[in-house]
């Protein structure tokens, strides 16, 4: 997806209360169950043959190739404990908000060479639940990575630079050259 989208996925995956199945056979059985018993759908999802899926389900193959092991673990993690993850997202969107940790270039609308000229900053900031709700709703609405970055920039602009409306009322923040971005809730 992108920097913000991937960070949302990682933060959501971390909300699971139980670890994903360890063995390749258990992971494959879980994926088949999630696809209503269709080994063909799982084969298409993982880009392997249907027969290979069936052999993993029966534990005839126990150790997958490293790239297949990564794909299986990623797909299982994405689908694991959906209700737990949904509750955690709802809580963040309604009550607790998010913590954004980033290292990126922040600048403001100003002449080059002034103190408002863009520079790399490392920021860790709690943002209000309204921005968490917008970040969670955007991918479901088909928003692009640029839109997700814009929402994150607005959240940091309000919470960090404007201090929730206590200073710099008409400040507009530019959020570019993202080195990394981690979300937590």
N, C-alpha and C positions, 0 to 999 in steps of 0.2 A: 504494500500500500504506500506508505511514506513514513516520515519521521514521527509525526503526531499520531497517525493511524496505528503504526506499529507499537508506539508507546501505550496507546489506549488498550491494545490487545494484550500487551504484557501486564499492564496493571490489572486488567480484568482476570487474566489467567492466574495471577497471584492470589486472587480471592478464594480459590478453591479450598475446601476444608479437608479434603482427602487427596492423597497422591493418585496420579493416573496409574492404570495397570502397568506393571513392569515388563512382563514377558511379551514377546512379539505376538504370540498366539492370543493372549488375552486382549491386547490392543486391537488385533484384527477382528476378534469376535465382537468387541465393543462397537467397532465401526460398522460391521455387518448388521448388528442389532439396531444401530442408529439409522441405517438405511433400509429398515424393515425387511431384513433377511436377503437383500439383493447383493450377491457377491459381484454381480456385473457392475453395479453402480460404484462399489468400493474399488473395483479394479480400474474403472475409468478415473476415479478420484485420485488414485495413487499412481496412475500410469503404469500398471503392471497387468499381467494376464489374469483372467478370471480363475483359471486353474491354480495359479500361484496363490491367490487369495484363499481358495478352498484348502490348499495344502497348509497354509498358516493356521487356518481355523481348526484343522484336524491335528495340529502340532506335528505335522510331517516335516516342516521346516521350522527350525527354532531360532536361528540367528540370521537376521536380514543384513543385506548390504548396508553400509553406513548411511548412504543418501536415502535409502528407503526407510531405514530406522528413524531418521530425522523427520521425513514426511509423515510417517505413521504417528510419531509422538506429537507433531504439530497439529495434525487433524484431530487426534484424541483430545489433546489439551483444549483445542478450540471448542469442542463439543461437551467437555466434561463438566458436570454439575451446573447446568444452565440456570436452575432456580436460585442457587446460592449466588451465582454471579449477577443475576437479575436483581436480587434483593440488595446486593452491595452497590450496584449502579444507582438504584432508586434512592438508597440512603444518601449517597454522595450527591445526587441531583436535588434532593429535597432538604437535607439537613447539614451534612458535614462539609461538602465541597471537595476540592482537589488540592493537592500540593504539586506545583509545577517546579521542577528543577531543570534548569537549562544553562547552556553556555552558547550565546549567540551574539550577533552584532545588533545592538540597539542604537537607534539614532532617532532624531526628531527633525521636524521640518524647520531647518535653519540653514544659514550660510556655512559653507565648508570652512573649517579652521576655527569655528566658535566652539564653546564648551558643549554645544548640542550636536556636534559632529558625531557620527556613529562610531562606536567602539565596542570591542568584545567585552561582555559582562557575564559573570556567572551569578545566576539568581536562583534562589530557592524561596518560593512564595506560596502561601496558602491563598487560594482564590475562592470566592463565594459559590454557593451551590448553583446559582443561576447559570454560571459559565460551565459548570460540570454538566448540567442538564443539556445545554446547547452542544457541548462537545460529544455527549453520548448520542444525541438525536441526529446530529449532522451526517454520520456515515449511513444511517438507516434511510435518510432522505436523499442519498446519492451525492453527498457533497464531496468535492475534490480535496486533495491534500492542501491546496492553497487556501481553501475555505477553512479547513481545520486550523491551519497556521494563523489565519486571520482571527479566528475566535480565541486562540491561545494568546495572541498579541493583545487583543482587547482586554482579556482577563488580566494579563500582567500590567497593561497600561492603567487599568482602574485600581488594581490592588497594590501594585508596587510603586509606580511612578506618580499616580495621582493620590495615593493613600486614601482610597475610598471617598474621594471628593474633597479632601481637606487641603489640597494644594494643586497648583498647576492645572486649573480648570479646563483650559482649552488646548492642552498638550496632545499632540498626535504622535504616537510611537510607531517607528518602523522596526520590524522584526525580521532580520535577514541573516544569511550565512550561519544557519543553525549547526553548531558543532555536535551537540547532543540534546535530547529532551527526554526527561523521564517524568511520568505522571504517577501519582500515588493517591489512593483514597482508602 
